Each structure stands twice: as C-alpha cells, then as structure tokens.
C-alpha cells in the first residue's frame, strides 16, 4: 500500500549545521503517528519539511504520490493537508464564526466573489456551524477570537484547520499551554473531531508521553537529526534505551527550565 | 441586532442632510463639499487597503493624480468632454498602473510596504514634474468643463454647476461607491483580507492566497483613488503634480486616521471633518497646519480608533448604561 505522506531520505542543512540526516518516515491512511524526541532532535524541521514549508537539502517528500517539497502552505491546504502550530494562531479581531468561515471560503473556492453576500451564504454558514459544533464552540460563534480562553483559542485554531476538510492533519504540540488536567479532554476532542471530519491520518508532535502512549498507533522518535525508532507504542515503551533518550533528556531539560 | 437599523437610519439621515446643503446653504458650502465627496470616494477605497487589509500606503495620492490627469487627457487633449468616459478612463488607468506597482509592493508589509509606495509616489511626482512636454510640468494640464449624464448645463456658470448638478452627481457617486464597497467588505474576499491582516501565516495555512488578495485590494483601492481624483480634477479644472506629492498622500492617511480606519464609515467622517476643519482654521489662523498636526497627535494618542470609533464607543457605553430592555 502506498503511504499517504512519505519523506524519503530527507536531509536538511542550515548552513553547516545538519538538522536532519537521511530521514525516512511514512504515514499510511487511517494511521495516528506521533513524532517525539528531545529538544533539538529535529522535530520542527521534519514537520516543516513534511508540510512543504521547507525545501529539503536532499531527498523528497511525497503526499498522495506527488512531491510537495517546498510547495508552501497555500498549495498544501488545497491538496488536503492542514497543520496547527505549537503557539496558538488566531485572528484576534475576527469572531469564531469568521475564523472558521475564512477556511471554508478557501475550501469552497469562493475567495474571488467580490459582491457575494457572505452572511447570506447558507452553505458556508451550515459548514461553519457544523465545525463549531464538533469542537464545542457553538455558543461562541459571535465572540471575538481574542476574547476566548486559552483552551478555546486552541480549539478554534485547530477547528479552522479542520474546516479545510484535510485528509492529513499535523498537530504540533496541540496541548502546549493547556493545564495537565485539561490535556486529555482536549486530545479526546481533537481525535473525535478528526474522526467526525473524515480526516484519514493524524500526525502528532508531542512532548507529553502520556498522550503519545494513549493515542498513537506508531511512534517515530528522533534524536540528533536521525530516526532513533519507528515502532508501535508497545515495543516502543518496552525499550529502556529509547525511552531514556526521548524521555530522560526531556525531563532533564524540563527540570532545568523549571530551575532557571 | 438593533445595530443594523440604527446604522441605516444614520446613513440615510447623513445622505439627506448632504442632499439639502445646496438648497439651504450658500453655494460656497456646496462647492466646499465637492472635495469632500472626492476624498470620501478615494478613502473608502483607501481603507479597504489600510483598515481591512492592513497595508498602509504612503503613495496613494498617485492614484488621485492619475484620475485628474486621465481627465485632462481624455477631456482636454482628446476632447471627449463626457465625464462618464473620464471616470471609466480613470478607473482603467488605475488598473493598468496599480497592477505592476501593486505586484511589487504587496510582497512586503508594514514599513517596507509603506516606503515602497512612498517611493513610487515620488517617482510619479518627478515624472509629472520633469516631463514638461508631456505633462505641462509644474503648470499641469487643463481640465475643461464636461457634460455630466450627457447634459451640457449651458445655463450654469462653473460655480453654479459645481454647487448644483455636479454636487448631486458626486453625492450619488459617493453613495454608489460606498454601497459597492459595503458589498466588497462583506464578501468572502472581504473576510479573507481581514484574516490575512490579523495573521498572514495562519491565513496561508487556511489556504488564503495572501499575495493575490492583497494585490486585488490594492488595485480596487487604486480605482477608487482615481475616481476621487477625477472628481477633484473636474472641480479644480487642473491636473497638477502637487496632487501626487507625498504630502497629499499624507493628507489621505491623516483623514483616515482622524475618522478611524477600524470602521467602515470612519474615512468618510474623517474626510468631512478635515474639509470643514481646514476651511474654518484657514480663516482663523495662518498656523492652521500646526493646529491640524496637534489634533492628529491628540487623536492618535487618546482616540486611536478615530472619531467614528469614539462615536461607536460612546454609543455603546450609553446603551449599556440603560437598563437592558432588549429581549434576548
């Protein structure tokens, strides 16, 4: 079976510095894959390559059999891949409904309709309400995005990406900045939404190993720009060396952060 | 939901008040308001670019100048003294000029966009100033009287024409331009430009074609500018390089900030206020520019959302003070 998204032997240099070396990762349809690794392992670079934002120094990235190396975000959205960022990204002055509608307009190709009354477009309104309902934002539709709580902003950020009807969605630390008690609830919402919205594959970049263990079908661990492991959760967490590399260093650096 | 009918009422009252000016006030005032109509049209377009798309141009007077020079060429040089043809030519010229310049400018945002538009504005100014045999240099090009709606209005002298038929013509043009822009900012395009203004990176990941939409907003604002410039040219009877000077671009920014770029009607309020204020100040003191500068500084510091923003906030506060009698 050909994978939906595949990086084949990609390397990325920033000047002399090699952020990724000969990395190959594949994501099949209907798969939930997590990308983990200590800080500086190359996760962000890999994500930027997988989403066509960066051009690999060597190697290729394929999405649905076509190369997407460096195509950029707009083409990526059109082809059916969406992503969210670690830091919450909203349109502060837009309402929740407008934020979701912005994506729906792209998806339905209505952005050039200069004299079309958006408020009277039943198709867009219906879709906006549908997406908002999935994310529990129905009673917030007319609220300004900047006035939402941090958790709601996060939901809105992801909701707008889902509104594109993507086949693959890449979630970059979706629970960062959310309290530990709310993390699982948020993840349940996101995973449920992905299913409801017909997303085929989810790629999760996450530091929280509890979440990774709970939701992943496969875990790709990066260390020093290389693939350290590419395993299902069972064998992954059974290997003390891998866990030590990924989790150990992570908690060490975490402790350092808190100490400073 | 009671907001929309109230707004409609205010707009209708405003239009009615403007329509009464030629009959109730001396011709001087109707004549004074022609530039207000010209600037209103130009600024309604300018604010699509500034307020809605988040791009502040310091070279927009170029398009007002373009409209006036288009009038001079079509009516003066070619002898087609039909104002509707002039408007069409001005709009076409704006599209032709704004496409390449916009293409270069919208690759940048913030101060870089501002500086680049300023540079193009200055280029246009020196072109008009130096190419004497083409443009008449600093003496400019004459714009003759034109027919409006196919009518000559022979019985009217220039002042009577401006204070009468042309006044109503411009009022109509402003209402039409406003209606059209109202549709544009409430269209899917209008929503996406606001999204890219707030967060271009996020917008791109939602499939918003950031650069193309910015370019379209730029071109539309240029067309509005040229229409405003043609009205201005009709009144002055002359297209001269000072219309394109960067201080004139600053004047446009001033009016927009004064009125408030965060609301649809802000620029119109700004254009009206400045037109009347400037006239009053000029008759009181020769230091009127100094006073205007101080007013702008005060507006930016104390009322960053401009006069329209101030009015909306005040109305909101008053509404909230009243015990809520509106059923949910």
Contacts between the chains, C-beta under 8 A, distances in Angstrom:
chain1	res1	chain2	res2	distance
A	72	B	204	7.3
A	73	B	201	7.8
A	73	B	204	4.0
A	73	B	205	4.6
A	73	B	207	7.9
A	74	B	204	5.4
A	74	B	207	5.7
A	74	B	208	7.2
A	74	B	209	5.8
A	74	B	210	7.5
A	76	B	205	7.7
A	77	B	204	7.8
A	77	B	205	6.3
A	77	B	206	6.4
A	77	B	207	3.5
A	78	B	207	5.9
A	82	B	205	6.9
A	83	B	205	6.0
A	85	B	202	7.8
A	89	B	199	5.9
A	89	B	201	6.9
A	89	B	202	3.9
A	89	B	205	7.8
A	90	B	198	7.8
A	90	B	199	6.8
A	90	B	202	7.2
A	91	B	194	7.3
A	91	B	195	5.0
A	91	B	198	3.8
A	91	B	199	5.3
A	91	B	202	6.8
A	91	B	203	7.6
A	92	B	198	5.6
A	92	B	199	7.7
A	93	B	194	6.9
A	93	B	197	8.0
A	93	B	198	5.5
A	94	B	191	7.8
A	94	B	194	6.2
A	94	B	195	6.1
A	94	B	198	6.3
A	98	B	191	5.8
A	98	B	194	7.5
A	98	B	195	7.5
A	99	B	195	7.3
A	101	B	188	7.8
A	101	B	191	6.0
A	102	B	191	5.8
A	102	B	192	5.7
A	102	B	195	4.2
A	102	B	203	7.0
A	102	B	206	5.6
A	102	B	208	6.5
A	103	B	206	4.2
A	103	B	207	6.9
A	105	B	188	4.2
A	105	B	191	6.5
A	105	B	192	5.9
A	106	B	192	7.5
A	106	B	206	5.7
A	106	B	207	3.1
A	106	B	208	6.0
A	107	B	207	6.8
A	110	B	188	4.4
A	111	B	188	5.5
A	111	B	189	5.8
A	111	B	192	5.2
A	111	B	208	7.2
A	111	B	209	6.6
A	111	B	213	6.8
A	112	B	189	6.5
A	112	B	216	8.0
A	113	B	187	5.8
A	113	B	188	5.4
A	113	B	189	6.7
A	114	B	183	7.4
A	114	B	184	5.4
A	114	B	187	5.4
A	114	B	189	5.2
A	115	B	180	7.8
A	115	B	183	4.8
A	115	B	184	7.0
A	115	B	187	6.1
A	116	B	187	5.0
A	116	B	188	6.0
A	117	B	183	7.1
A	117	B	186	6.2
A	117	B	187	7.1
A	118	B	186	5.9
A	118	B	187	5.8
A	118	B	188	5.3
A	118	B	190	7.4
A	118	B	191	5.9
A	119	B	186	6.5
A	121	B	188	7.6
A	124	B	188	7.6
A	157	B	202	7.7
A	160	B	202	7.8
A	160	B	206	5.8
A	161	B	205	7.0
A	161	B	206	7.1
A	163	B	206	7.7
A	164	B	206	6.6
A	164	B	207	6.2
